[in-house]
Amino acid sequence: MTGGSEEDPFTKPIGRWSVFFYGVGHMLNDITASCWFTYLLLFLTQIGLSPRDAAIVMLSGQVADGFATIFTGELIDRFGHFKVWHAAGSLLVAISFSSVFGGCLPCSILHNDSLTLETFSYSMFAAIFNIGWAATQVSHMAMVNCISLNSTSRVALTSCRNAFTMVANLGLYAIALVVFGVIKAGSKEDTETQYRWIAYSSITIGCCFVIIFLMGTKEPRLRLDLRETSRARIPWVYWFRKLLYYQVAMVYLLTRLVLNVSQAYLAFFVIDDLQMDQSAKALVPAIIYICSFVVSVLLQEIPWNGRRLKAYYTAGGIIWIFCGAAILLLPRNISSFMYAISVFIGIANALMMVLRSLPLTWISLLIINHVSVCLI
């Protein structure tokens, strides 16, 4: 690869400002995703949709996300222009997210409040949201290996991105705590007003950071030697013959299943089952993320090997099993113990997410280094 010498600027560590500008680029995605998984189903059912229709809306978004991730990755790999894809995806996210939590736009235009039209409208904007979200995510992640060839800088870029993910999540729950405390949901209109303020505040904050990212980050362009390029282009079927590929995929899938399902239904549980205050919808997730953030920082100081990685990951899974049992058995008259359970959920989430990411990062970088090509 050209640039192997010390004179190549791409092999030198990049500055802190460059790391910062890159790290804030996913804030819009993170803050909207946190709101999406925590409050979407609750919002839809509170404004009158049936649980079945709410599930259809969520499912339409996830299906769109699955297909968009594949095709967006292929298009970015062929044509490049990471910042263009990032900006276009962010624009779709901002418009569609406000259209979901801001109320049924087609219903207002057509003066029709039928549940069928509402379900169709929310499903359509949910799909658009996830398409934009995928374009932003893939373009932002792919930039890491094209910004710098220095491994230390790559770790710094990824760490900064993860740090701002935590900031985005905590910011969302801080906004929600204020909104739920100020605006009381006594009717459908009040509920829509609550989530409209949360959505618009989240979009405003996220878009400010997107602008900082686009202004502060240069479009990455690396030069690759032709011989290295030929070695990089290996068939995709090569990875489907590797057992490790399926092992890592299953670990990732099952971990995300636990975390996403719990995040999506936790707000339902604290309000409908435990009948806690409205502020609990924000406090419980916030406690989980704070504890997860603290444990994630501590885990970075531990030297890792395969045996220790498996042990800590297993410990996270066991803690989650006990937390799940405690949630199911928790009586309504001592619902305040949910805050204590949230601490252990945060610890378990950190153990599972961070340790899952170690083998995933390794195999992902291996795939990227062999398959992805950064064009001049």
N, C-alpha and C positions, 0 to 999 in steps of 0.2 A: 504494500500500500504506500502510495506517495505520502510524504509528510511524516515518514518514520523518523526523520532526523529531528534534532532538538530545535531547529530553526522553524519548524512547521508550527504556526500559531494554534492549530487545532489540537496539538498534543500538550499544550500548556494549560495549566488551570485557568479557568475563566474567573472574572471578577465577581464580587459579591452582588453588585447591582444587577449584573446579567442573570445571576441565580435568582435574585428577587423578582425581576421582571418576568422571568419564565414561571416562577412558582405561583404567581397570582393569576396566571392565565386560565386556571380551571375553576376559579371561584364561583362564577355564574353557574356552571354545571353542578358544582358541589352544593351550593346553597339551595338551588331549585330541586335537586335530587333528594336532599334531606327532607324538604317540604313534601315532595311527591310521595315518598314511601311512608312518611309518618302520618300525613293528614289527608291524602287524596280520598281514600275509601271512607274515612270519617266525614269529610266534607260532602261527598256525593250522597251518602245516606242521610245526612242531616238536612239536606235541601230537598229530599223527597224521593230520590232514586232507590229502587229496591236493591238489596244486596247482590242479586243476580246481575242487574244492570251495572252496578258499580264495579263488579268483577269483570264484566265485559270491557268496560272502559280501561281498567288497569291492564287486562290481557292484551287488548289491541295495541297499547303502547309498548308492552314487552315484546310482542311479536315483531313489531316494526323495528324495535331496537336490535333484535337479533339479526334480521336481514340487513339493516342499514350498516351495522358494524362490519359485516363481511364485505359488502360492496364498497363502502367508503374506504376501507383499508386497501382494497385492490386499486381503486381509482387514485388514491393518494400515492400509492407505490408507483403507479405508472406516470402520473403527471406532476407530482410534487406540489409546490405552492401551498405549504402548510398553513401560512397565515390567512390565505384566501379561504381555505376550507374552515379554518377556525372562526373567522369573522362571519361567514355565511351560516355556519352552524349556530353560533351565538345569537344571530339575528332571529333564526327560526325558534330557538329556545325562548327568547324574550317574548316574541309575539304569541306563540302558542301557549306558553305558560300563563300569560296574563289572560288569554282567552278561555283557559280552563277554569282558573280560580276567580276570574273576573266576571263570571256569569255566562249564560248561554247566548252567544252573539247571534246565531241564526234565529233563535227564538225571538229575540228583540226585533230583528229585521222583519221577520215574517209575522210577528204578533201571534205566535203560536207557542203555547206552553205545554204541549203534549210531552209525555215522558219518552215516547219513541224518538221524537226530534231531539230532545235533550240528550238522550243516550247516544244517538248518532253524532251529534255535535261534539260532545265531550270525547267520544272515541276517535273522531277525526283529528281533533287538536292534540289528543294524547299521542296518536301516531306521529303527527308532525313534530311534536316536542321531542319524542325519542329519536327521530331521524336526525334532527338538529343536534341533540345531545350526543349521539354517536359520532357525528362528523367532528364536533368539537373535541370530544375525548380522544378519538383515534389520532387526529392531527396533532394534538398537544402531546400525547404520549410518544408519538413517532419522532418528534423533534429532538428528544433527548440524545439519541445516538447520532444525530446529524449536527447538533450544535457543537459538540466537542468529542475528540477521540480520547480525552483524558478520563480515566476511570474514576478518579477522585471527583472530578467535576460532574460526571454523570450521577454519582451518588448524591452529591450536593443538590443537583437539580431535582432529583426524585424526592429527596428528603424535604426540600422546601415546598414542593407541591403537596406532599402529605401533610406538612405542618399547616398549610393554608386550607387544606380539607377540613382539619379539625376546627380552624378558625371559622370557616363557613358554617359548619354544623352548629357550633356554639352560638354564632351570630344569629342563625335562624331561630333557635330556641329562645334566645334573648328577645328577639322581635316578637315571637309568639307569646312569650310570657307577658310582655307589656300590652299587646293587643287584647289578649284574653282577659287581662286585668282591667283594662279601660272600657272595652266594649262588651257588654253582656249579651249573650245569645238568647233572646226571648222569642224570636220568630225567624222565619226563613230569611227575611231581608237582613236581620241582624247577623245571622250566620254568614251570609254572603259578604256583608260588609267586613266582618272579621277577617275572612280569608282573602278578601280583595286587598286589604291593607297589608297583610303578610306577604302576598304575592308581589304587589307593587314595590314594597320596601326591599324585598329580596332581589328583584330584578334591577332596581336602581343601584343597589350596592354592587351586585355582580357585574353590571355593565360598566361601572366605573373602573373596576379592576381589569375588565377585558380591554378597555381603552388603554390603560397603563401597559398591559401586556403587548398590545399591538404597536404602541409607540416606542416601547423600550426594547423590544426583541427584534433582532434582525432575521430576515429570512435565511435559514441555514443552507449553505451550499458547500458540500465537501467534494474533494476530488478523489476518485478511486482509480487505482491502477487497473488496466484492462485484464491482466492475469488474475488479480484479486477478484475482479468483477465476475469473471467466468467461473471462479470457484464458488462465489457467493450464490449463483443461480443454480440451486439444486431443486429437484422436483418436490412438490408438496407431499406427494405420496410417501416420500422417505420418512416423514414424521409419523405417518399412520402405521408404520411397521415397528414403531418404538413403544415398548411397554410403559416407559416413563411418561410418555406423552399422555396416555390414558390415566395413569395414576395421578399425575398432577391435575389433570382436568377434573377428575372425580373429587379430589380434595377441594379444589376451587369451587366446584358446583355445590357440594354439600355444605361447605362453609357459608357461601353466599345465600344458600337456601335458608339456613338457620337465622342468619343475621337479617335478611330482607323480610322474611315472614314475621319474625318477632318485631321488627321495626314497624311494619305495616299494621299489625294488629294490637300493638301495645297501647296505643291511644284509645282504641275501642275498649280494651280491657279495663283501663283505669277509670273510664267514664261510665261505661254501661254496666260492668260487673261490680267493680269496687265502689262506684258512685263517689269518686273523689272530686275535689274542686276542679274547676276548669283550668286553673293554673298547673295542675298536675300533668296536663297534656304537654306542657313545656318543661316542667321541672324534672320529671322522670327521665325523658330522653337526654336532657342536659347533664344530669348526674352520670348517666351511662357514658356519655362522650368525654366528660372530664376525667373520670376514672380510667377510661380507655386510653386517653392521651397521656396521663401520668405513667401508666404501665408501659405504654409503647416507648416512651423516652427511656425508662429504666431498662427495657429489653435491649436497647441499642448498645448498652455497656457490657453485655454478656458475650464472651467468645463462644461461637456456635460450632457444633459438630452434629452429625446425623442422629446420634443417640439422644443427645440433649434436645434437639429440635423435636423429635417424636415425643419425648417425655413431656415437654411443656405444652405441645399441641394437644396431647391426650388429656393433660390436666385441665386445659381450657374446656375441652368437651365434657369432662366429668363435672366441672363446676356448672356448666350450662344445664346439664341434666338435673342437678340438684336445684338450680334456680327455677327450672321449668316445673319441677314437682312442687316447690314452695309456692309458685304462682297459682297452680291449680288448687292447692289446699288452703290458700290464704283466705281466712274469713273476712267478711265485709266490715265487721266491727273493729278490726285491727288493720285497716287498709294502710295506715301510715307505715307499716313495715315494708311496704312496696318500695319506699325510698332506700331502705337498707338492702333489699334484694337488688335494686338497681346498681348499687356499688359492685356487687359480685358479678352482675351481668356485664358491666363495663370491663372488669378484669378478664372475664372469660372471652369477651369479644376481642380484646387486645391480644390475648394469647393465641387465639385461633387465626385472627386476621394477619398479624405480623408474621407469625411463624409459617402460615400458609404462603405468605408472599415470598419467603426466602427461596424455596424450590421453584416457585412460579417465576420469580424474577430471573433465576438462573436459566431456566429453559426458554423463557421469552427472549432474553438477550441472545441466547444461542440461535434461536430461530431468526431473530432480526439480523444478527451479524452474518448469517448464511444466505438469507433470502432477500432482505430489503437492500436496495441500492439507492444511494443519494446521488442524484444527477447534478451536473454542473449547472 
